[in-house]
Amino acid sequence: MLAVGKELLIGRTLNTNAHWVGKRLASLGTMLKEVTTVDDELTEIASSFRAIAGRAPDFLVVVGGLGPTPDDMTLRGVANALGVELRNDPEATRMMREHYAKRGMPDVELTPARLKMARLPVGGEPVVNGVGTAPGVRLVSGKTVVFCLPGVPAEMRDIFRRAVEPEVAARLGKLYRRYITLKLEGVPESAFAPAIEDELRRHPGAYLKSHPRGMKEGVSRIELDIAVVGRSKDKTDREGAVIRDEMQRAVVGLGGSIRSVRDAGGGGK
């Protein structure tokens, strides 16, 4: 994910978009590998885009900077990175007119600032924005599918759900998931770390992550997340249950106890 916006770098705006996208992708059985945040500056956008695309990820989601103001220069930066021009896109213009008509402004003037939102990199296709004015953009760079989305969270989420998520899910194919959270007490995280390391060696495809939750009455508390994703429901369920049971035994063996187990069971996507 490439997040564009000075407001994210100066602490004016919290990057809730990255948090939301990461959570959505995890629910599909995949994950964000990297989040890069850059200023609203052409050189920064273009160089970061080239660096990420050069690693050939399956998908690159660029968020922010699609609006009508001078600092909204994401699409220019992407075009510069790809070595292509921006062009007026008739379909993007139609989408904008339709948006204004739905808002009761069918005769609104498409000023140069508004038309700026319909100038896409050559090779890019507009994607419907069901909430706001600026269309999203889909394009391909080498083996990477790129989506450029508005930074306004409601707009970003709308386009992500309608365009990005279905394509990611289709690329992944049918997956099954098992997510389990153990709430533990009486075991310091440093003492528990070797047990997690051993478990990851036995189950290299699983996700295990401990989260310290401080001390209560002198007793340490930890939450342990366990996630298993696979193409076989039975195998995924079995592996999740095995890890859960092995981790519980490890806790007891270290003198701790299990306060609760939240096991969502198997699920498909």
C-alpha positions as CSV (number, residue, x, y, z in Angstrom):
1,M,0.0,0.0,0.0
2,L,1.3,3.5,-0.9
3,A,-0.4,6.1,1.2
4,V,-0.1,9.7,-0.1
5,G,-0.7,12.8,2.0
6,K,1.3,15.3,4.1
7,E,-1.5,15.1,6.7
8,L,-0.5,11.6,7.4
9,L,3.2,12.5,8.0
10,I,2.6,15.6,10.2
11,G,0.2,13.8,12.5
12,R,-2.8,15.7,11.3
13,T,-4.6,12.6,10.2
14,L,-4.3,9.0,11.5
15,N,-3.9,6.4,8.7
16,T,-7.0,4.5,9.4
17,N,-7.1,3.5,5.8
18,A,-4.1,1.2,6.2
19,H,-5.6,-0.3,9.3
20,W,-8.9,-1.0,7.6
21,V,-7.3,-2.4,4.4
22,G,-5.0,-4.6,6.4
23,K,-7.9,-6.1,8.4
24,R,-9.9,-6.7,5.2
25,L,-7.1,-8.5,3.5
26,A,-6.4,-10.6,6.6
27,S,-10.1,-11.7,6.5
28,L,-9.5,-12.9,2.9
29,G,-6.6,-15.0,4.0
30,T,-3.8,-12.7,2.7
31,M,-2.0,-9.6,4.2
32,L,-0.4,-6.3,3.5
33,K,3.3,-6.8,3.1
34,E,4.2,-3.1,3.4
35,V,2.7,0.3,3.9
36,T,4.7,3.3,2.6
37,T,3.6,6.8,3.3
38,V,4.8,9.8,1.2
39,D,4.3,13.5,0.9
40,D,2.1,15.1,-1.7
41,E,5.1,15.6,-4.0
42,L,5.5,14.3,-7.5
43,T,9.1,13.0,-7.1
44,E,8.2,11.1,-3.9
45,I,5.1,9.6,-5.3
46,A,6.8,8.4,-8.5
47,S,10.0,7.1,-6.9
48,S,8.1,5.2,-4.2
49,F,5.7,3.8,-6.8
50,R,8.6,2.6,-8.9
51,A,10.3,1.0,-5.9
52,I,7.3,-0.9,-4.8
53,A,6.2,-2.0,-8.3
54,G,9.8,-3.1,-9.0
55,R,9.3,-5.8,-6.3
56,A,6.4,-7.1,-8.4
57,P,3.7,-7.5,-5.7
58,D,0.4,-9.1,-6.8
59,F,-1.4,-5.9,-6.0
60,L,-0.5,-2.3,-5.1
61,V,-3.1,-0.1,-3.6
62,V,-2.4,3.6,-3.8
63,V,-4.6,5.7,-1.5
64,G,-5.1,9.5,-1.4
65,G,-4.5,12.4,-3.7
66,L,-7.2,12.0,-6.3
67,G,-9.1,15.2,-5.6
68,P,-9.4,18.6,-7.4
69,T,-6.9,20.6,-5.3
70,P,-3.4,21.4,-6.4
71,D,-1.8,19.1,-3.8
72,D,-3.8,16.1,-5.2
73,M,-1.1,14.9,-7.6
74,T,-1.2,11.1,-7.1
75,L,-2.2,10.3,-10.7
76,R,0.5,12.6,-12.1
77,G,3.0,10.8,-9.9
78,V,1.9,7.4,-11.0
79,A,1.9,8.5,-14.7
80,N,5.4,9.8,-14.3
81,A,6.5,6.5,-12.7
82,L,5.0,4.5,-15.6
83,G,6.4,6.9,-18.3
84,V,2.9,7.7,-19.7
85,E,0.8,10.8,-20.1
86,L,-2.4,11.8,-18.4
87,R,-5.5,11.9,-20.6
88,N,-9.1,13.0,-20.3
89,D,-11.1,9.9,-19.8
90,P,-14.7,10.0,-21.2
91,E,-16.0,7.3,-18.9
92,A,-14.5,8.9,-15.8
93,T,-16.2,12.2,-16.9
94,R,-19.5,10.3,-17.3
95,M,-19.2,8.8,-13.8
96,M,-18.6,12.3,-12.4
97,R,-21.6,13.8,-14.2
98,E,-23.7,10.9,-12.9
99,H,-22.5,11.5,-9.4
100,Y,-23.4,15.2,-9.6
101,A,-26.9,14.4,-11.0
102,K,-27.6,12.0,-8.1
103,R,-26.7,14.8,-5.8
104,G,-29.3,17.1,-7.5
105,M,-26.7,19.1,-9.5
106,P,-27.2,17.8,-13.1
107,D,-26.1,21.1,-14.7
108,V,-23.0,21.7,-12.5
109,E,-20.1,23.1,-14.5
110,L,-17.2,20.8,-14.9
111,T,-14.5,23.3,-14.2
112,P,-10.8,22.5,-14.8
113,A,-10.4,21.6,-11.2
114,R,-13.3,19.1,-11.4
115,L,-12.1,17.7,-14.8
116,K,-8.7,17.1,-13.2
117,M,-10.3,14.2,-11.4
118,A,-11.1,12.6,-14.8
119,R,-7.6,12.8,-16.1
120,L,-6.1,9.3,-15.8
121,P,-2.8,7.7,-16.8
122,V,-2.9,6.2,-20.2
123,G,-3.8,2.5,-19.8
124,G,-5.8,3.2,-16.6
125,E,-9.5,2.4,-16.3
126,P,-11.9,4.4,-14.1
127,V,-13.7,2.6,-11.2
128,V,-17.0,3.7,-9.9
129,N,-16.9,5.7,-6.7
130,G,-20.3,5.1,-5.1
131,V,-19.8,7.7,-2.4
132,G,-17.8,10.6,-3.7
133,T,-16.9,12.4,-6.9
134,A,-13.4,11.2,-7.9
135,P,-13.4,7.8,-9.6
136,G,-10.9,5.2,-8.6
137,V,-8.4,3.9,-11.2
138,R,-7.3,0.4,-12.1
139,L,-4.2,-0.2,-14.2
140,V,-1.5,-2.8,-14.6
141,S,2.2,-2.4,-14.2
142,G,4.1,-5.5,-15.2
143,K,2.7,-8.3,-13.1
144,T,1.2,-6.0,-10.6
145,V,-2.5,-4.9,-10.5
146,V,-2.6,-1.3,-9.3
147,F,-5.6,0.4,-7.8
148,C,-5.6,4.1,-7.0
149,L,-8.3,5.1,-4.5
150,P,-9.4,8.3,-2.9
151,G,-8.1,9.0,0.6
152,V,-11.5,9.8,2.1
153,P,-12.2,6.7,4.2
154,A,-15.8,6.2,3.1
155,E,-14.9,6.5,-0.6
156,M,-11.8,4.3,-0.3
157,R,-13.8,1.6,1.5
158,D,-16.6,1.7,-1.1
159,I,-14.3,1.3,-4.1
160,F,-12.2,-1.3,-2.2
161,R,-15.2,-3.5,-1.5
162,R,-16.7,-3.2,-5.0
163,A,-13.5,-3.5,-7.1
164,V,-10.3,-4.5,-5.2
165,E,-11.7,-7.1,-2.8
166,P,-13.4,-9.3,-5.5
167,E,-10.2,-9.3,-7.7
168,V,-8.0,-10.2,-4.7
169,A,-10.4,-13.0,-3.7
170,A,-10.5,-14.3,-7.3
171,R,-6.7,-14.4,-7.3
172,L,-6.5,-16.2,-4.0
173,G,-9.1,-18.8,-4.8
174,K,-11.2,-20.7,-2.2
175,L,-9.5,-20.5,1.2
176,Y,-10.5,-21.6,4.7
177,R,-9.5,-19.9,7.9
178,R,-9.3,-20.6,11.6
179,Y,-8.7,-17.8,14.0
180,I,-8.1,-18.4,17.7
181,T,-7.2,-16.1,20.6
182,L,-6.0,-17.4,23.9
183,K,-6.0,-15.1,27.0
184,L,-3.1,-16.3,29.3
185,E,-1.9,-15.3,32.7
186,G,1.1,-16.1,34.9
187,V,3.6,-16.4,32.1
188,P,5.9,-13.5,31.2
189,E,6.2,-13.0,27.4
190,S,10.0,-13.5,27.5
191,A,9.5,-16.9,29.1
192,F,6.7,-17.8,26.6
193,A,8.7,-16.7,23.5
194,P,10.7,-20.0,23.0
195,A,7.4,-22.0,23.0
196,I,6.1,-19.8,20.2
197,E,9.3,-20.2,18.3
198,D,9.1,-24.0,18.6
199,E,5.5,-24.0,17.5
200,L,6.3,-21.9,14.4
201,R,9.0,-24.4,13.5
202,R,6.4,-27.2,13.7
203,H,3.8,-25.2,11.8
204,P,5.7,-22.8,9.5
205,G,2.6,-21.6,7.6
206,A,0.7,-20.6,10.7
207,Y,0.5,-17.1,12.3
208,L,1.2,-16.8,16.0
209,K,1.6,-13.5,17.7
210,S,1.7,-12.7,21.4
211,H,0.4,-9.3,22.8
212,P,1.4,-8.3,26.3
213,R,-1.6,-7.0,28.3
214,G,0.4,-5.8,31.3
215,M,0.2,-6.9,34.9
216,K,-2.7,-7.3,37.2
217,E,-2.0,-7.9,40.9
218,G,1.5,-8.9,40.1
219,V,0.4,-11.4,37.4
220,S,1.4,-11.0,33.8
221,R,-1.3,-11.3,31.1
222,I,-0.8,-12.1,27.5
223,E,-3.1,-12.6,24.5
224,L,-2.0,-15.0,21.9
225,D,-3.4,-14.9,18.3
226,I,-3.4,-18.0,16.2
227,A,-4.4,-18.0,12.6
228,V,-4.3,-20.8,10.0
229,V,-5.3,-20.4,6.4
230,G,-5.4,-23.3,3.9
231,R,-7.2,-24.7,0.9
232,S,-8.6,-27.8,2.8
233,K,-11.2,-27.1,5.4
234,D,-10.5,-30.3,7.4
235,K,-6.7,-29.7,7.3
236,T,-7.1,-26.1,8.3
237,D,-9.4,-26.9,11.2
238,R,-7.2,-29.7,12.4
239,E,-4.0,-27.7,12.3
240,G,-5.7,-24.8,14.2
241,A,-6.9,-27.2,16.9
242,V,-3.5,-28.8,17.2
243,I,-1.7,-25.5,17.7
244,R,-4.3,-24.3,20.2
245,D,-3.9,-27.5,22.3
246,E,-0.1,-27.4,22.1
247,M,0.0,-23.8,23.1
248,Q,-2.3,-24.4,26.1
249,R,-0.1,-27.3,27.2
250,A,3.0,-25.1,26.9
251,V,1.4,-22.4,29.1
252,V,0.5,-24.9,31.8
253,G,4.0,-26.4,31.6
254,L,5.5,-22.9,32.3
255,G,3.3,-22.5,35.4
256,G,0.7,-20.3,33.8
257,S,-3.0,-20.6,33.1
258,I,-5.6,-20.0,30.4
259,R,-8.2,-17.4,31.3
260,S,-10.3,-17.9,28.1
261,V,-10.3,-19.3,24.6
262,R,-12.0,-17.5,21.7
263,D,-12.2,-20.0,18.8
264,A,-14.1,-18.8,15.8
265,G,-13.8,-22.3,14.2
266,G,-13.4,-22.8,10.5
267,G,-14.6,-20.4,7.9
268,G,-14.4,-20.1,4.1
269,K,-13.8,-17.3,1.7
